[in-house]
Amino acid sequence: MTAPLSTDSVPRIGRGFRLQWEAAQDCHVLLYPEGMVKLNQSAGEILKRCDGQNDVAAIVTDLEAAFNAQGLQKDVLGFVEVAAKQRWLEWS
């Protein structure tokens, strides 16, 4: 990503990765050719909303509504930044 990460950024799952629910693990996982990343609940909830259609602001709004929470923007931006460095996310 060339521009700084912001709430206007529109993330999507990176090429080579596939997000799916893994019943055997009881969690979301990111699959890639070399293996699998087991995600905690928060990471799975954020990544499943990174569809290349919604910006980070919309993802935060959806998460706050889904979990009856407030003030998630800082945490979501922090996770998205880490996920981007891992190449789990790209930008639309």
C-alpha positions in Angstrom: 0.0 0.0 0.0 1.5 3.3 -1.0 -0.9 5.7 0.9 -1.0 5.6 4.7 -3.5 3.2 6.2 -6.7 5.0 7.1 -10.3 4.4 7.7 -10.9 5.0 4.0 -8.6 2.1 3.1 -10.4 -0.9 1.5 -8.8 -4.2 2.4 -9.2 -7.6 0.8 -7.6 -11.0 1.5 -4.2 -11.1 -0.2 -3.4 -13.2 -3.2 -2.4 -16.7 -2.3 -4.5 -16.7 0.9 -7.9 -18.1 1.5 -10.0 -17.4 4.6 -12.3 -20.1 5.8 -14.0 -21.5 8.8 -12.3 -24.7 10.0 -14.7 -26.7 12.1 -12.0 -29.1 13.3 -10.1 -26.0 14.7 -13.3 -24.3 15.8 -12.0 -21.0 14.3 -11.3 -19.1 11.1 -8.0 -20.0 9.4 -6.0 -18.4 6.6 -4.8 -21.1 4.2 -1.8 -20.5 1.9 0.4 -22.9 -0.2 2.9 -23.4 2.6 0.5 -23.9 5.5 -2.2 -22.4 7.6 -2.6 -19.5 10.1 -5.0 -20.2 12.9 -6.8 -17.0 13.8 -8.3 -15.9 17.1 -11.9 -14.8 17.1 -11.1 -11.1 16.7 -8.8 -11.6 13.7 -11.3 -13.9 12.0 -14.1 -11.4 12.5 -12.1 -8.6 11.0 -10.7 -10.6 8.1 -14.0 -12.0 7.1 -15.2 -8.4 6.6 -12.2 -7.6 4.4 -13.9 -8.3 1.1 -12.5 -5.5 -1.1 -15.9 -3.7 -0.9 -15.9 -2.2 2.5 -13.5 0.4 3.9 -12.0 0.1 7.4 -14.6 2.6 8.7 -17.5 0.3 7.5 -15.7 -2.7 9.0 -15.4 -1.0 12.4 -19.1 0.1 12.3 -20.2 -3.5 11.4 -18.0 -5.0 14.2 -19.3 -2.5 16.8 -22.9 -3.3 15.8 -22.3 -7.1 15.7 -20.7 -7.2 19.2 -22.5 -4.2 20.8 -19.1 -2.5 21.4 -17.7 1.0 21.0 -14.2 2.3 20.3 -12.9 -0.5 18.1 -11.3 1.7 15.5 -7.8 1.8 17.0 -7.7 -2.0 17.5 -9.0 -2.7 14.0 -6.6 -0.3 12.3 -3.7 -1.9 14.4 -4.7 -5.4 13.3 -5.2 -4.4 9.6 -1.7 -2.8 9.7 -0.1 -6.0 11.0 -2.1 -8.2 8.6 -0.9 -6.0 5.7 2.7 -6.5 6.8 2.1 -10.2 6.8 0.6 -9.9 3.3 -2.7 -11.3 4.5 -4.3 -8.2 3.1 -4.2 -6.2 0.0 -6.0 -3.0 -1.0 -8.8 -2.4 -3.5 
